[in-house]
Amino acid sequence: ATMAAPRTFYGFPGQGIQSQGMGMDSYASSAAARDVWERADAHTRSKLGFSILEIVRNNPPLVVVDGEEFTHPDGALFLTQFTQVAMATLGCAQIAELAEAGVKSNDTFFAGHSVGEYNALAAYAQVLSLEAVVEIVYARGLTMHRLVDRDAQGNSNYGLAALRPNKIGVRADDVFDYVAKVSEARGEFLEI
């Protein structure tokens, strides 16, 4: 019997999955993944003024880039501009590792959520080089970081939440009204 392999989908997530040391097991075991991380690190050091490997490995509380201090109570890896660079590098390293192992599917669907869209285009479709995606997502993250006021720890008054209407007994058609009522009752800005 001849069997076709199941259809494969590669999904590239948005922010929120970052963790100190992410991708470092593959860095240690895969020459292809290590090459991606080292290329990204060389580029961030020479062109952007920081080390993505230092941030991922050690998650320092403070990173200084061109004389500007960036801090976050959970570490620099949780600052959007560094998170996005780390995730782009991770996505590219993971696909390189799959290719190195001979298991990367070439007949597949791929997509990304938020910054993951850029990572899918660079890692899987290879429409963007590693160096280009690192620069693009750093600029994207830095812009997002600077759009709102931050306190001394780098936090803003803004957050993101996912609302699953079926889990709270609200019909999908009533979500906008529900959020408007919560916003009015709390006296805080909420928007879908």
ROBALO-193430 format. One record per residue (C-alpha): residue number from 1; residue in three letters; chain; x negated, y negated, z negated. Coordinates in Angstrom, 1 decimal. Layout:
! residues N
+-----+------+-----+--------+--------+--------+
! seq ! type ! mol !     px !     py !     pz !
+-----+------+-----+--------+--------+--------+
! NUM !  ALA !   A !      X !      Y !      Z !
...
+-----+------+-----+--------+--------+--------+
//
This chain:
! residues 192
+-----+------+-----+--------+--------+--------+
! seq ! type ! mol !     px !     py !     pz !
+-----+------+-----+--------+--------+--------+
!   1 !  ALA !   A !    0.0 !    0.0 !    0.0 !
!   2 !  THR !   A !   -1.1 !   -3.5 !    0.7 !
!   3 !  MET !   A !   -0.2 !   -6.1 !   -1.9 !
!   4 !  ALA !   A !   -0.5 !   -9.9 !   -1.6 !
!   5 !  ALA !   A !   -1.9 !  -11.8 !   -4.6 !
!   6 !  PRO !   A !    0.7 !  -13.9 !   -6.4 !
!   7 !  ARG !   A !    0.9 !  -17.5 !   -5.6 !
!   8 !  THR !   A !   -1.4 !  -19.6 !   -7.8 !
!   9 !  PHE !   A !   -0.8 !  -23.0 !   -9.2 !
!  10 !  TYR !   A !   -3.5 !  -25.2 !  -10.7 !
!  11 !  GLY !   A !   -2.2 !  -27.8 !  -13.1 !
!  12 !  PHE !   A !   -4.3 !  -30.7 !  -14.4 !
!  13 !  PRO !   A !   -3.0 !  -32.2 !  -17.6 !
!  14 !  GLY !   A !   -2.8 !  -35.8 !  -18.8 !
!  15 !  GLN !   A !   -4.3 !  -37.1 !  -22.0 !
!  16 !  GLY !   A !   -3.6 !  -35.4 !  -25.2 !
!  17 !  ILE !   A !   -5.5 !  -32.1 !  -24.7 !
!  18 !  GLN !   A !   -8.9 !  -33.6 !  -25.5 !
!  19 !  SER !   A !  -11.0 !  -32.1 !  -28.3 !
!  20 !  GLN !   A !  -14.5 !  -32.4 !  -29.5 !
!  21 !  GLY !   A !  -16.7 !  -29.8 !  -27.7 !
!  22 !  MET !   A !  -14.2 !  -29.2 !  -24.9 !
!  23 !  GLY !   A !  -15.8 !  -27.5 !  -21.9 !
!  24 !  MET !   A !  -19.1 !  -26.9 !  -23.8 !
!  25 !  ASP !   A !  -18.6 !  -23.1 !  -23.9 !
!  26 !  SER !   A !  -18.5 !  -23.1 !  -20.1 !
!  27 !  TYR !   A !  -21.5 !  -25.5 !  -20.1 !
!  28 !  ALA !   A !  -23.5 !  -22.9 !  -22.0 !
!  29 !  SER !   A !  -22.4 !  -19.9 !  -19.8 !
!  30 !  SER !   A !  -21.8 !  -21.3 !  -16.3 !
!  31 !  ALA !   A !  -24.5 !  -22.9 !  -14.1 !
!  32 !  ALA !   A !  -21.8 !  -24.5 !  -12.0 !
!  33 !  ALA !   A !  -20.0 !  -26.0 !  -14.9 !
!  34 !  ARG !   A !  -23.2 !  -27.2 !  -16.4 !
!  35 !  ASP !   A !  -24.2 !  -28.8 !  -13.1 !
!  36 !  VAL !   A !  -20.9 !  -30.8 !  -13.1 !
!  37 !  TRP !   A !  -21.3 !  -31.9 !  -16.7 !
!  38 !  GLU !   A !  -24.9 !  -33.0 !  -16.1 !
!  39 !  ARG !   A !  -24.0 !  -34.8 !  -12.9 !
!  40 !  ALA !   A !  -21.2 !  -36.7 !  -14.7 !
!  41 !  ASP !   A !  -23.5 !  -37.5 !  -17.6 !
!  42 !  ALA !   A !  -26.2 !  -38.8 !  -15.3 !
!  43 !  HIS !   A !  -23.7 !  -41.0 !  -13.6 !
!  44 !  THR !   A !  -22.1 !  -42.3 !  -16.8 !
!  45 !  ARG !   A !  -25.5 !  -43.1 !  -18.2 !
!  46 !  SER !   A !  -26.8 !  -44.9 !  -15.1 !
!  47 !  LYS !   A !  -23.7 !  -46.6 !  -13.8 !
!  48 !  LEU !   A !  -21.3 !  -47.0 !  -16.8 !
!  49 !  GLY !   A !  -23.6 !  -47.3 !  -19.8 !
!  50 !  PHE !   A !  -22.6 !  -44.3 !  -21.9 !
!  51 !  SER !   A !  -23.2 !  -40.6 !  -22.1 !
!  52 !  ILE !   A !  -20.1 !  -38.5 !  -21.6 !
!  53 !  LEU !   A !  -21.9 !  -35.5 !  -23.0 !
!  54 !  GLU !   A !  -22.7 !  -37.3 !  -26.2 !
!  55 !  ILE !   A !  -19.0 !  -38.3 !  -26.5 !
!  56 !  VAL !   A !  -17.7 !  -34.8 !  -25.9 !
!  57 !  ARG !   A !  -20.3 !  -33.0 !  -28.0 !
!  58 !  ASN !   A !  -20.4 !  -35.4 !  -31.0 !
!  59 !  ASN !   A !  -17.3 !  -37.6 !  -30.8 !
!  60 !  PRO !   A !  -19.0 !  -40.6 !  -32.3 !
!  61 !  PRO !   A !  -16.8 !  -43.1 !  -34.1 !
!  62 !  LEU !   A !  -18.5 !  -46.0 !  -32.2 !
!  63 !  VAL !   A !  -19.7 !  -46.4 !  -28.6 !
!  64 !  VAL !   A !  -21.3 !  -49.5 !  -27.4 !
!  65 !  VAL !   A !  -21.1 !  -50.2 !  -23.6 !
!  66 !  ASP !   A !  -22.7 !  -53.4 !  -22.2 !
!  67 !  GLY !   A !  -22.7 !  -54.9 !  -25.7 !
!  68 !  GLU !   A !  -19.0 !  -54.2 !  -26.3 !
!  69 !  GLU !   A !  -18.1 !  -52.0 !  -29.2 !
!  70 !  PHE !   A !  -15.4 !  -49.4 !  -28.9 !
!  71 !  THR !   A !  -14.1 !  -47.6 !  -32.0 !
!  72 !  HIS !   A !  -11.4 !  -45.2 !  -32.9 !
!  73 !  PRO !   A !  -10.6 !  -43.6 !  -36.3 !
!  74 !  ASP !   A !  -10.6 !  -40.1 !  -34.6 !
!  75 !  GLY !   A !  -13.7 !  -40.8 !  -32.6 !
!  76 !  ALA !   A !  -14.6 !  -42.3 !  -29.2 !
!  77 !  LEU !   A !  -13.2 !  -39.2 !  -27.4 !
!  78 !  PHE !   A !   -9.8 !  -40.5 !  -28.3 !
!  79 !  LEU !   A !  -10.3 !  -43.8 !  -26.6 !
!  80 !  THR !   A !   -8.5 !  -43.6 !  -23.3 !
!  81 !  GLN !   A !  -11.4 !  -44.8 !  -21.1 !
!  82 !  PHE !   A !  -13.6 !  -42.0 !  -22.5 !
!  83 !  THR !   A !  -10.8 !  -39.4 !  -22.7 !
!  84 !  GLN !   A !  -10.1 !  -39.8 !  -19.0 !
!  85 !  VAL !   A !  -13.7 !  -39.4 !  -18.0 !
!  86 !  ALA !   A !  -14.1 !  -36.3 !  -20.2 !
!  87 !  MET !   A !  -10.9 !  -34.8 !  -18.7 !
!  88 !  ALA !   A !  -12.0 !  -35.5 !  -15.1 !
!  89 !  THR !   A !  -15.3 !  -33.9 !  -15.7 !
!  90 !  LEU !   A !  -13.7 !  -30.9 !  -17.4 !
!  91 !  GLY !   A !  -11.3 !  -30.4 !  -14.5 !
!  92 !  CYS !   A !  -14.2 !  -30.5 !  -12.0 !
!  93 !  ALA !   A !  -16.3 !  -28.2 !  -14.1 !
!  94 !  GLN !   A !  -13.5 !  -25.6 !  -14.5 !
!  95 !  ILE !   A !  -12.8 !  -25.4 !  -10.8 !
!  96 !  ALA !   A !  -16.6 !  -25.2 !  -10.1 !
!  97 !  GLU !   A !  -16.8 !  -22.3 !  -12.6 !
!  98 !  LEU !   A !  -13.9 !  -20.5 !  -10.9 !
!  99 !  ALA !   A !  -15.6 !  -20.9 !   -7.6 !
! 100 !  GLU !   A !  -18.9 !  -19.7 !   -9.0 !
! 101 !  ALA !   A !  -17.1 !  -16.6 !  -10.3 !
! 102 !  GLY !   A !  -15.5 !  -15.9 !   -7.0 !
! 103 !  VAL !   A !  -12.0 !  -16.2 !   -8.3 !
! 104 !  LYS !   A !  -10.9 !  -19.7 !   -7.2 !
! 105 !  SER !   A !   -7.8 !  -19.4 !   -5.1 !
! 106 !  ASN !   A !   -7.9 !  -21.3 !   -1.8 !
! 107 !  ASP !   A !   -4.3 !  -20.8 !   -1.0 !
! 108 !  THR !   A !   -2.7 !  -22.5 !   -4.0 !
! 109 !  PHE !   A !   -0.5 !  -25.3 !   -5.2 !
! 110 !  PHE !   A !   -2.1 !  -28.0 !   -7.3 !
! 111 !  ALA !   A !   -0.9 !  -31.1 !   -9.1 !
! 112 !  GLY !   A !   -1.7 !  -33.3 !  -12.1 !
! 113 !  HIS !   A !    0.1 !  -35.3 !  -14.7 !
! 114 !  SER !   A !   -1.0 !  -38.9 !  -15.2 !
! 115 !  VAL !   A !   -4.8 !  -39.0 !  -15.1 !
! 116 !  GLY !   A !   -4.6 !  -35.3 !  -14.1 !
! 117 !  GLU !   A !   -3.5 !  -36.4 !  -10.6 !
! 118 !  TYR !   A !   -6.9 !  -37.9 !  -10.1 !
! 119 !  ASN !   A !   -8.6 !  -34.8 !  -11.5 !
! 120 !  ALA !   A !   -6.6 !  -32.5 !   -9.2 !
! 121 !  LEU !   A !   -7.7 !  -34.6 !   -6.2 !
! 122 !  ALA !   A !  -11.3 !  -34.5 !   -7.2 !
! 123 !  ALA !   A !  -11.6 !  -31.0 !   -8.7 !
! 124 !  TYR !   A !   -9.5 !  -28.9 !   -6.4 !
! 125 !  ALA !   A !   -8.8 !  -30.9 !   -3.2 !
! 126 !  GLN !   A !  -12.3 !  -32.6 !   -3.4 !
! 127 !  VAL !   A !  -10.9 !  -35.7 !   -1.8 !
! 128 !  LEU !   A !  -12.9 !  -37.7 !   -4.4 !
! 129 !  SER !   A !  -16.4 !  -36.9 !   -5.4 !
! 130 !  LEU !   A !  -17.2 !  -36.3 !   -9.1 !
! 131 !  GLU !   A !  -19.0 !  -39.6 !   -9.3 !
! 132 !  ALA !   A !  -16.0 !  -41.5 !   -7.7 !
! 133 !  VAL !   A !  -13.4 !  -39.9 !   -9.9 !
! 134 !  VAL !   A !  -15.5 !  -40.7 !  -13.0 !
! 135 !  GLU !   A !  -15.7 !  -44.3 !  -12.1 !
! 136 !  ILE !   A !  -12.1 !  -44.6 !  -11.1 !
! 137 !  VAL !   A !  -10.7 !  -43.0 !  -14.3 !
! 138 !  TYR !   A !  -13.1 !  -45.0 !  -16.5 !
! 139 !  ALA !   A !  -11.8 !  -48.2 !  -14.9 !
! 140 !  ARG !   A !   -8.2 !  -47.0 !  -15.2 !
! 141 !  GLY !   A !   -8.7 !  -46.1 !  -18.9 !
! 142 !  LEU !   A !  -10.6 !  -49.3 !  -19.7 !
! 143 !  THR !   A !   -7.8 !  -51.3 !  -18.1 !
! 144 !  MET !   A !   -5.2 !  -49.4 !  -20.1 !
! 145 !  HIS !   A !   -7.3 !  -49.9 !  -23.3 !
! 146 !  ARG !   A !   -7.5 !  -53.7 !  -22.7 !
! 147 !  LEU !   A !   -3.8 !  -54.2 !  -21.8 !
! 148 !  VAL !   A !   -2.7 !  -54.3 !  -25.5 !
! 149 !  ASP !   A !   -4.1 !  -55.8 !  -28.7 !
! 150 !  ARG !   A !   -6.0 !  -53.5 !  -30.9 !
! 151 !  ASP !   A !   -6.8 !  -53.5 !  -34.6 !
! 152 !  ALA !   A !  -10.3 !  -53.1 !  -36.1 !
! 153 !  GLN !   A !  -10.0 !  -49.3 !  -35.7 !
! 154 !  GLY !   A !   -9.0 !  -49.5 !  -32.0 !
! 155 !  ASN !   A !   -5.4 !  -48.7 !  -32.6 !
! 156 !  SER !   A !   -2.5 !  -50.5 !  -30.9 !
! 157 !  ASN !   A !    1.2 !  -50.9 !  -31.9 !
! 158 !  TYR !   A !    2.2 !  -48.7 !  -29.0 !
! 159 !  GLY !   A !    2.7 !  -45.0 !  -28.6 !
! 160 !  LEU !   A !    4.2 !  -42.4 !  -26.3 !
! 161 !  ALA !   A !    6.7 !  -39.8 !  -27.1 !
! 162 !  ALA !   A !    8.6 !  -37.2 !  -25.2 !
! 163 !  LEU !   A !   12.3 !  -37.1 !  -25.7 !
! 164 !  ARG !   A !   14.0 !  -33.8 !  -25.0 !
! 165 !  PRO !   A !   17.8 !  -34.6 !  -25.1 !
! 166 !  ASN !   A !   18.9 !  -31.0 !  -25.4 !
! 167 !  LYS !   A !   16.9 !  -30.6 !  -28.7 !
! 168 !  ILE !   A !   18.7 !  -33.6 !  -30.3 !
! 169 !  GLY !   A !   22.2 !  -33.0 !  -29.0 !
! 170 !  VAL !   A !   22.2 !  -35.8 !  -26.5 !
! 171 !  ARG !   A !   23.3 !  -35.3 !  -22.9 !
! 172 !  ALA !   A !   20.8 !  -36.3 !  -20.3 !
! 173 !  ASP !   A !   23.2 !  -39.0 !  -18.9 !
! 174 !  ASP !   A !   23.3 !  -40.6 !  -22.4 !
! 175 !  VAL !   A !   19.5 !  -40.9 !  -23.0 !
! 176 !  PHE !   A !   19.2 !  -44.5 !  -22.0 !
! 177 !  ASP !   A !   22.0 !  -45.6 !  -24.3 !
! 178 !  TYR !   A !   20.6 !  -43.4 !  -27.1 !
! 179 !  VAL !   A !   17.1 !  -45.0 !  -26.8 !
! 180 !  ALA !   A !   18.7 !  -48.5 !  -26.7 !
! 181 !  LYS !   A !   20.7 !  -47.8 !  -29.9 !
! 182 !  VAL !   A !   17.6 !  -46.5 !  -31.7 !
! 183 !  SER !   A !   15.6 !  -49.6 !  -30.6 !
! 184 !  GLU !   A !   18.3 !  -51.9 !  -31.8 !
! 185 !  ALA !   A !   18.7 !  -50.1 !  -35.1 !
! 186 !  ARG !   A !   15.0 !  -50.0 !  -35.8 !
! 187 !  GLY !   A !   14.3 !  -53.5 !  -34.5 !
! 188 !  GLU !   A !   11.4 !  -52.2 !  -32.4 !
! 189 !  PHE !   A !   10.7 !  -52.2 !  -28.7 !
! 190 !  LEU !   A !   11.4 !  -48.8 !  -27.1 !
! 191 !  GLU !   A !   11.6 !  -48.2 !  -23.4 !
! 192 !  ILE !   A !   12.0 !  -45.3 !  -21.1 !
+-----+------+-----+--------+--------+--------+
//
